[in-house]
Amino acid sequence: MPLANAFNPTRPNLATASYRLLPTITLTGSIPRSLHSKFQGCFPEGVIDISSGEIVIANTRKDTVTREVLRHSEFEDKVQLGRVRDHFLCKFKLIKRSA
């Protein structure tokens, strides 16, 4: 498709945008090794890594700010969830209109 057709001002394309703040996960206490897999299961896949035998916060971008970990009494006072107030994660989706 020629570039001129892609940006036709008489039939503009539509775009939706969404944003969220970067989540933070801070361990404030030690979690027993027997609960590592349960702790990992409280977050989306790829957020927590336990392959080294200890809990590592691997990728907070994959977290959807889940509060599941706060529902378990054994993790009470051992984890703090938050957001970085000046770090936005933006997503844009272009919707092409047909002629």
Secondary structure, DSSP 8 states (H G I E B T S, - for coil): --HHHHT-TTS--EEEEEEEEEEEEEE-S---GGGHHHHHTTS-TTSEE-TTSS-EE--GGG-----GGGG-GGGTTTEEEEEEEEEEEEEEEEE----
